Amino acid sequence: MAKLQSPQQKGWRSYVSDEARRFYGLVDTGKVNSAKILARGIAKRRLHHRFTIRDVPKQGWTGIQSTSDAETALAFWEESHSVQRIEVATEIGRPSMRFNSGPKARGWR
């Protein structure tokens, strides 16, 4: 037997789901915007062909202020195989993470 819902309950569910869509849409928009900013920087050769995650916010680009913003943008491009994560072994300490922007990334506009 299906539960009957009052008009208030239906309205509340609609409101909550609309707010959730707006929130997650903003998160995705921020991710896409930071990815576009990174792509322009790579295309203009503002980063070396092999760079660290900490090199990205040092560029001072609006939209990528922290390493967290850089991680978000890099994850976006890693998913499309435009940027590759490389682990570089060091003699002392933990391995260093570097990113390699290949020819595909260098051709972005």
Protein Blocks (a to p, Z undefined) as FASTA:
>chain_A
ZZdddfklmmmmmmmmmmmmmmmmmmmmmmmmmmmmmmmmmmnopacfbdcfklmmmnop
ghiabfklmmmmmmmmmmnopaccdddddfedcddddddddfklmmpZZ
